Amino acid sequence: MNRLGDIIKEKGLKKGFIASRIGVSTPTLQRYIEGTNYPGADIANKLSRLLGYSIEDIFFASNTIPVVNDKGSIDVK
């Protein structure tokens, strides 16, 4: 579980605005928010700068560890 959606709401920003600023589609951003996909380092850095939070604060909730399973998906333990 990540905090991306909560941070976006807290900042009062629109998903379309954020997506255009970081160079992805709105549906891709939505998948990042839902945790079904994770951005590469370049997009994560853009989100970090745009939102004013560290990558760790955005994508890694406390007490969780992301693990890539044998199907290439990310599970949270």
MIDOSE-261571 format. One record per atom (N, C-alpha, C, O): residue number from 1; residue in three letters; chain; atom name; x negated, z negated, y negated. Coordinates in nm, 3 decimals, decimal comma. Atoms other than C-alpha are relative to their C-alpha. Layout:
REM residues N
SITE_NUM_ALA_A_CA_X_Z_Y
...
END
This chain:
REM residues 77
SITE_1_MET_A_N_-0,085_0,000_0,118
SITE_1_MET_A_CA_0,000_0,000_0,000
SITE_1_MET_A_C_-0,089_0,000_-0,124
SITE_1_MET_A_O_-0,181_-0,081_-0,135
SITE_2_ASN_A_N_0,079_-0,003_0,123
SITE_2_ASN_A_CA_-0,141_0,092_-0,338
SITE_2_ASN_A_C_0,088_-0,039_-0,119
SITE_2_ASN_A_O_0,210_-0,055_-0,106
SITE_3_ARG_A_N_-0,070_0,043_0,122
SITE_3_ARG_A_CA_-0,044_-0,004_-0,693
SITE_3_ARG_A_C_0,026_0,113_-0,097
SITE_3_ARG_A_O_0,069_0,088_-0,209
SITE_4_LEU_A_N_-0,007_-0,113_0,091
SITE_4_LEU_A_CA_-0,037_0,345_-0,841
SITE_4_LEU_A_C_0,137_0,011_-0,067
SITE_4_LEU_A_O_0,145_0,024_-0,189
SITE_5_GLY_A_N_-0,135_-0,010_0,057
SITE_5_GLY_A_CA_0,341_0,361_-0,887
SITE_5_GLY_A_C_0,029_-0,111_-0,099
SITE_5_GLY_A_O_0,087_-0,086_-0,205
SITE_6_ASP_A_N_-0,022_0,114_0,090
SITE_6_ASP_A_CA_0,353_0,014_-1,041
SITE_6_ASP_A_C_-0,077_0,016_-0,131
SITE_6_ASP_A_O_-0,026_-0,015_-0,238
SITE_7_ILE_A_N_0,083_-0,018_0,120
SITE_7_ILE_A_CA_0,071_0,095_-1,282
SITE_7_ILE_A_C_0,059_0,108_-0,089
SITE_7_ILE_A_O_0,062_0,093_-0,211
SITE_8_ILE_A_N_-0,061_-0,108_0,079
SITE_8_ILE_A_CA_0,238_0,420_-1,390
SITE_8_ILE_A_C_0,123_-0,053_-0,074
SITE_8_ILE_A_O_0,141_-0,022_-0,192
SITE_9_LYS_A_N_-0,118_0,059_0,065
SITE_9_LYS_A_CA_0,563_0,230_-1,461
SITE_9_LYS_A_C_-0,042_-0,095_-0,111
SITE_9_LYS_A_O_0,015_-0,093_-0,220
SITE_10_GLU_A_N_0,049_0,097_0,098
SITE_10_GLU_A_CA_0,372_-0,044_-1,642
SITE_10_GLU_A_C_-0,048_0,071_-0,128
SITE_10_GLU_A_O_-0,025_0,023_-0,239
SITE_11_LYS_A_N_0,052_-0,075_0,114
SITE_11_LYS_A_CA_0,206_0,215_-1,867
SITE_11_LYS_A_C_0,108_0,083_-0,069
SITE_11_LYS_A_O_0,087_0,130_-0,181
SITE_12_GLY_A_N_-0,109_-0,078_0,060
SITE_12_GLY_A_CA_0,538_0,393_-1,931
SITE_12_GLY_A_C_-0,029_0,150_-0,004
SITE_12_GLY_A_O_0,022_0,221_-0,091
SITE_13_LEU_A_N_0,036_-0,141_-0,002
SITE_13_LEU_A_CA_0,393_0,731_-1,838
SITE_13_LEU_A_C_0,089_0,078_0,097
SITE_13_LEU_A_O_0,143_0,021_0,192
SITE_14_LYS_A_N_-0,077_-0,088_-0,087
SITE_14_LYS_A_CA_0,573_1,026_-1,679
SITE_14_LYS_A_C_-0,092_0,059_0,106
SITE_14_LYS_A_O_-0,209_0,089_0,080
SITE_15_LYS_A_N_0,080_-0,054_-0,110
SITE_15_LYS_A_CA_0,454_1,154_-1,342
SITE_15_LYS_A_C_-0,049_0,142_-0,030
SITE_15_LYS_A_O_-0,163_0,176_0,002
SITE_16_GLY_A_N_0,040_-0,137_0,034
SITE_16_GLY_A_CA_0,448_1,514_-1,467
SITE_16_GLY_A_C_-0,117_0,002_-0,096
SITE_16_GLY_A_O_-0,207_0,086_-0,082
SITE_17_PHE_A_N_0,110_0,010_0,096
SITE_17_PHE_A_CA_0,221_1,416_-1,755
SITE_17_PHE_A_C_-0,129_-0,038_0,071
SITE_17_PHE_A_O_-0,234_0,024_0,050
SITE_18_ILE_A_N_0,119_0,045_-0,072
SITE_18_ILE_A_CA_-0,020_1,232_-1,527
SITE_18_ILE_A_C_-0,052_0,111_0,090
SITE_18_ILE_A_O_-0,172_0,140_0,091
SITE_19_ALA_A_N_0,040_-0,107_-0,092
SITE_19_ALA_A_CA_-0,022_1,512_-1,270
SITE_19_ALA_A_C_-0,073_0,112_-0,074
SITE_19_ALA_A_O_-0,176_0,161_-0,028
SITE_20_SER_A_N_0,064_-0,108_0,075
SITE_20_SER_A_CA_-0,105_1,772_-1,534
SITE_20_SER_A_C_-0,136_-0,042_-0,054
SITE_20_SER_A_O_-0,228_0,039_-0,060
SITE_21_ARG_A_N_0,128_0,049_0,055
SITE_21_ARG_A_CA_-0,382_1,557_-1,682
SITE_21_ARG_A_C_-0,109_-0,010_0,106
SITE_21_ARG_A_O_-0,227_0,006_0,075
SITE_22_ILE_A_N_0,103_0,015_-0,105
SITE_22_ILE_A_CA_-0,554_1,505_-1,346
SITE_22_ILE_A_C_-0,015_0,126_0,084
SITE_22_ILE_A_O_-0,100_0,132_0,173
SITE_23_GLY_A_N_0,016_-0,128_-0,067
SITE_23_GLY_A_CA_-0,501_1,860_-1,222
SITE_23_GLY_A_C_0,063_0,012_0,138
SITE_23_GLY_A_O_0,013_0,085_0,223
SITE_24_VAL_A_N_-0,073_-0,013_-0,127
SITE_24_VAL_A_CA_-0,254_1,813_-0,935
SITE_24_VAL_A_C_0,147_0,026_-0,031
SITE_24_VAL_A_O_0,190_0,013_-0,145
SITE_25_SER_A_N_-0,143_-0,018_0,018
SITE_25_SER_A_CA_0,113_1,894_-0,882
SITE_25_SER_A_C_0,070_-0,136_0,001
SITE_25_SER_A_O_0,015_-0,235_0,050
SITE_26_THR_A_N_-0,077_0,124_-0,002
SITE_26_THR_A_CA_0,381_1,631_-0,933
SITE_26_THR_A_C_0,029_-0,046_0,143
SITE_26_THR_A_O_0,018_-0,165_0,171
SITE_27_PRO_A_N_-0,020_0,045_-0,138
SITE_27_PRO_A_CA_0,467_1,631_-0,559
SITE_27_PRO_A_C_-0,127_-0,061_0,063
SITE_27_PRO_A_O_-0,118_-0,155_0,142
SITE_28_THR_A_N_0,125_0,058_-0,051
SITE_28_THR_A_CA_0,098_1,566_-0,479
SITE_28_THR_A_C_-0,019_-0,140_-0,054
SITE_28_THR_A_O_-0,055_-0,231_0,020
SITE_29_LEU_A_N_0,010_0,134_0,060
SITE_29_LEU_A_CA_0,093_1,274_-0,722
SITE_29_LEU_A_C_0,097_-0,094_0,069
SITE_29_LEU_A_O_0,063_-0,209_0,097
SITE_30_GLN_A_N_-0,099_0,084_-0,068
SITE_30_GLN_A_CA_0,410_1,142_-0,557
SITE_30_GLN_A_C_-0,051_-0,044_0,138
SITE_30_GLN_A_O_-0,028_-0,158_0,178
SITE_31_ARG_A_N_0,056_0,037_-0,130
SITE_31_ARG_A_CA_0,235_1,149_-0,218
SITE_31_ARG_A_C_-0,110_-0,105_-0,016
SITE_31_ARG_A_O_-0,124_-0,193_0,070
SITE_32_TYR_A_N_0,098_0,105_0,027
SITE_32_TYR_A_CA_-0,051_0,946_-0,369
SITE_32_TYR_A_C_0,071_-0,133_-0,024
SITE_32_TYR_A_O_0,028_-0,236_0,026
SITE_33_ILE_A_N_-0,077_0,122_0,030
SITE_33_ILE_A_CA_0,205_0,694_-0,499
SITE_33_ILE_A_C_0,056_-0,060_0,128
SITE_33_ILE_A_O_0,051_-0,181_0,149
SITE_34_GLU_A_N_-0,060_0,046_-0,125
SITE_34_GLU_A_CA_0,375_0,674_-0,159
SITE_34_GLU_A_C_-0,104_-0,043_0,103
SITE_34_GLU_A_O_-0,072_-0,113_0,199
SITE_35_GLY_A_N_0,106_0,035_-0,094
SITE_35_GLY_A_CA_0,041_0,637_0,017
SITE_35_GLY_A_C_-0,005_0,091_0,122
SITE_35_GLY_A_O_-0,071_0,058_0,221
SITE_36_THR_A_N_0,006_-0,094_-0,112
SITE_36_THR_A_CA_0,100_0,936_0,246
SITE_36_THR_A_C_-0,122_0,089_-0,009
SITE_36_THR_A_O_-0,165_0,146_0,092
SITE_37_ASN_A_N_0,126_-0,070_0,025
SITE_37_ASN_A_CA_-0,205_1,109_0,095
SITE_37_ASN_A_C_-0,082_-0,084_-0,096
SITE_37_ASN_A_O_-0,028_-0,164_-0,172
SITE_38_TYR_A_N_0,089_0,066_0,095
SITE_38_TYR_A_CA_-0,506_0,978_-0,092
SITE_38_TYR_A_C_-0,083_0,108_-0,071
SITE_38_TYR_A_O_-0,121_0,208_-0,010
SITE_39_PRO_A_N_0,077_-0,099_0,074
SITE_39_PRO_A_CA_-0,693_1,164_-0,364
SITE_39_PRO_A_C_-0,148_-0,005_0,037
SITE_39_PRO_A_O_-0,198_-0,106_0,087
SITE_40_GLY_A_N_0,145_-0,001_-0,013
SITE_40_GLY_A_CA_-1,053_1,272_-0,339
SITE_40_GLY_A_C_-0,061_-0,080_-0,114
SITE_40_GLY_A_O_0,008_-0,125_-0,205
SITE_41_ALA_A_N_0,070_0,083_0,100
SITE_41_ALA_A_CA_-1,315_1,094_-0,546
SITE_41_ALA_A_C_0,018_0,052_-0,142
SITE_41_ALA_A_O_0,033_-0,027_-0,234
SITE_42_ASP_A_N_-0,013_-0,054_0,135
SITE_42_ASP_A_CA_-1,284_1,332_-0,841
SITE_42_ASP_A_C_0,136_-0,032_-0,061
SITE_42_ASP_A_O_0,144_-0,070_-0,178
SITE_43_ILE_A_N_-0,135_0,030_0,051
SITE_43_ILE_A_CA_-0,907_1,286_-0,876
SITE_43_ILE_A_C_0,017_-0,151_-0,018
SITE_43_ILE_A_O_0,078_-0,195_-0,115
SITE_44_ALA_A_N_-0,008_0,147_0,013
SITE_44_ALA_A_CA_-0,935_0,910_-0,815
SITE_44_ALA_A_C_-0,069_-0,045_-0,128
SITE_44_ALA_A_O_-0,019_-0,134_-0,198
SITE_45_ASN_A_N_0,070_0,034_0,124
SITE_45_ASN_A_CA_-1,188_0,891_-1,099
SITE_45_ASN_A_C_0,081_0,039_-0,123
SITE_45_ASN_A_O_0,085_-0,036_-0,220
SITE_46_LYS_A_N_-0,085_-0,041_0,112
SITE_46_LYS_A_CA_-0,958_1,088_-1,330
SITE_46_LYS_A_C_0,116_-0,098_-0,018
SITE_46_LYS_A_O_0,148_-0,136_-0,131
SITE_47_LEU_A_N_-0,110_0,098_0,009
SITE_47_LEU_A_CA_-0,669_0,852_-1,248
SITE_47_LEU_A_C_-0,051_-0,132_-0,057
SITE_47_LEU_A_O_0,015_-0,193_-0,142
SITE_48_SER_A_N_0,058_0,125_0,047
SITE_48_SER_A_CA_-0,893_0,552_-1,307
SITE_48_SER_A_C_-0,022_0,003_-0,151
SITE_48_SER_A_O_0,015_-0,091_-0,222
SITE_49_ARG_A_N_0,025_-0,012_0,145
SITE_49_ARG_A_CA_-0,999_0,675_-1,652
SITE_49_ARG_A_C_0,131_0,011_-0,079
SITE_49_ARG_A_O_0,147_-0,052_-0,183
SITE_50_LEU_A_N_-0,126_-0,020_0,070
SITE_50_LEU_A_CA_-0,648_0,785_-1,750
SITE_50_LEU_A_C_0,082_-0,128_-0,008
SITE_50_LEU_A_O_0,141_-0,158_-0,112
SITE_51_LEU_A_N_-0,085_0,120_-0,006
SITE_51_LEU_A_CA_-0,478_0,462_-1,643
SITE_51_LEU_A_C_-0,071_-0,126_-0,046
SITE_51_LEU_A_O_-0,005_-0,227_-0,074
SITE_52_GLY_A_N_0,073_0,118_0,045
SITE_52_GLY_A_CA_-0,755_0,221_-1,743
SITE_52_GLY_A_C_-0,013_-0,108_0,105
SITE_52_GLY_A_O_-0,024_-0,226_0,071
SITE_53_TYR_A_N_0,016_0,093_-0,111
SITE_53_TYR_A_CA_-0,783_0,058_-1,400
SITE_53_TYR_A_C_-0,111_0,051_0,090
SITE_53_TYR_A_O_-0,137_0,171_0,094
SITE_54_SER_A_N_0,101_-0,044_-0,095
SITE_54_SER_A_CA_-1,060_0,063_-1,144
SITE_54_SER_A_C_0,068_0,067_0,120
SITE_54_SER_A_O_0,186_0,043_0,147
SITE_55_ILE_A_N_-0,052_-0,064_-0,120
SITE_55_ILE_A_CA_-1,014_0,277_-0,834
SITE_55_ILE_A_C_0,045_-0,106_0,100
SITE_55_ILE_A_O_0,149_-0,092_0,165
SITE_56_GLU_A_N_-0,035_0,107_-0,093
SITE_56_GLU_A_CA_-1,012_-0,041_-0,628
SITE_56_GLU_A_C_0,133_-0,064_-0,037
SITE_56_GLU_A_O_0,216_-0,092_0,049
SITE_57_ASP_A_N_-0,125_0,062_0,045
SITE_57_ASP_A_CA_-0,733_-0,191_-0,840
SITE_57_ASP_A_C_0,120_0,091_0,023
SITE_57_ASP_A_O_0,231_0,043_0,048
SITE_58_ILE_A_N_-0,111_-0,095_-0,019
SITE_58_ILE_A_CA_-0,523_0,125_-0,807
SITE_58_ILE_A_C_0,034_0,018_0,146
SITE_58_ILE_A_O_0,151_0,014_0,184
SITE_59_PHE_A_N_-0,025_-0,044_-0,137
SITE_59_PHE_A_CA_-0,565_0,208_-0,440
SITE_59_PHE_A_C_-0,016_-0,105_0,109
SITE_59_PHE_A_O_0,027_-0,082_0,222
SITE_60_PHE_A_N_0,023_0,099_-0,104
SITE_60_PHE_A_CA_-0,663_-0,108_-0,258
SITE_60_PHE_A_C_0,063_-0,133_-0,040
SITE_60_PHE_A_O_0,004_-0,211_-0,114
SITE_61_ALA_A_N_-0,067_0,128_0,025
SITE_61_ALA_A_CA_-0,413_-0,393_-0,271
SITE_61_ALA_A_C_-0,083_-0,109_0,067
SITE_61_ALA_A_O_-0,149_-0,085_0,168
SITE_62_SER_A_N_0,077_0,109_-0,060
SITE_62_SER_A_CA_-0,569_-0,730_-0,199
SITE_62_SER_A_C_0,049_-0,025_0,142
SITE_62_SER_A_O_0,167_-0,007_0,173
SITE_63_ASN_A_N_-0,028_0,032_-0,140
SITE_63_ASN_A_CA_-0,584_-0,829_0,168
SITE_63_ASN_A_C_0,039_0,120_0,083
SITE_63_ASN_A_O_0,103_0,103_0,187
SITE_64_THR_A_N_-0,026_-0,118_-0,081
SITE_64_THR_A_CA_-0,554_-0,469_0,292
SITE_64_THR_A_C_-0,128_0,079_0,017
SITE_64_THR_A_O_-0,214_0,080_-0,071
SITE_65_ILE_A_N_0,115_-0,085_-0,028
SITE_65_ILE_A_CA_-0,808_-0,239_0,449
SITE_65_ILE_A_C_0,051_0,134_0,050
SITE_65_ILE_A_O_0,119_0,138_0,153
SITE_66_PRO_A_N_-0,043_-0,130_-0,050
SITE_66_PRO_A_CA_-0,744_0,136_0,480
SITE_66_PRO_A_C_-0,090_0,044_0,115
SITE_66_PRO_A_O_-0,212_0,032_0,107
SITE_67_VAL_A_N_0,073_-0,044_-0,118
SITE_67_VAL_A_CA_-0,846_0,274_0,819
SITE_67_VAL_A_C_0,052_0,138_0,039
SITE_67_VAL_A_O_0,173_0,158_0,048
SITE_68_VAL_A_N_-0,040_-0,133_-0,045
SITE_68_VAL_A_CA_-0,845_0,640_0,925
SITE_68_VAL_A_C_0,021_-0,006_0,151
SITE_68_VAL_A_O_-0,071_-0,041_0,226
SITE_69_ASN_A_N_-0,028_0,004_-0,144
SITE_69_ASN_A_CA_-0,674_0,664_1,264
SITE_69_ASN_A_C_-0,048_0,127_0,068
SITE_69_ASN_A_O_-0,104_0,215_0,003
SITE_70_ASP_A_N_0,050_-0,114_-0,076
SITE_70_ASP_A_CA_-0,750_0,916_1,540
SITE_70_ASP_A_C_0,071_0,131_-0,034
SITE_70_ASP_A_O_0,025_0,238_0,007
SITE_71_LYS_A_N_-0,071_-0,119_0,042
SITE_71_LYS_A_CA_-0,497_1,161_1,390
SITE_71_LYS_A_C_-0,039_0,043_-0,141
SITE_71_LYS_A_O_0,015_0,141_-0,193
SITE_72_GLY_A_N_0,045_-0,032_0,134
SITE_72_GLY_A_CA_-0,674_1,165_1,053
SITE_72_GLY_A_C_0,086_-0,059_-0,110
SITE_72_GLY_A_O_0,063_-0,033_-0,228
SITE_73_SER_A_N_-0,086_0,065_0,100
SITE_73_SER_A_CA_-0,402_0,961_0,882
SITE_73_SER_A_C_-0,060_-0,136_-0,034
SITE_73_SER_A_O_-0,142_-0,190_0,040
SITE_74_ILE_A_N_0,052_0,129_0,043
SITE_74_ILE_A_CA_-0,472_0,642_0,691
SITE_74_ILE_A_C_0,103_-0,107_0,032
SITE_74_ILE_A_O_0,219_-0,099_-0,010
SITE_75_ASP_A_N_-0,082_0,117_-0,029
SITE_75_ASP_A_CA_-0,331_0,316_0,827
SITE_75_ASP_A_C_-0,055_-0,115_-0,084
SITE_75_ASP_A_O_-0,174_-0,118_-0,116
SITE_76_VAL_A_N_0,041_0,117_0,074
SITE_76_VAL_A_CA_-0,342_-0,009_0,633
SITE_76_VAL_A_C_0,007_-0,120_0,093
SITE_76_VAL_A_O_0,111_-0,149_0,151
SITE_77_LYS_A_N_0,009_0,117_-0,088
SITE_77_LYS_A_CA_-0,456_-0,315_0,828
SITE_77_LYS_A_C_-0,009_-0,125_-0,081
SITE_77_LYS_A_O_-0,017_-0,234_-0,026
END
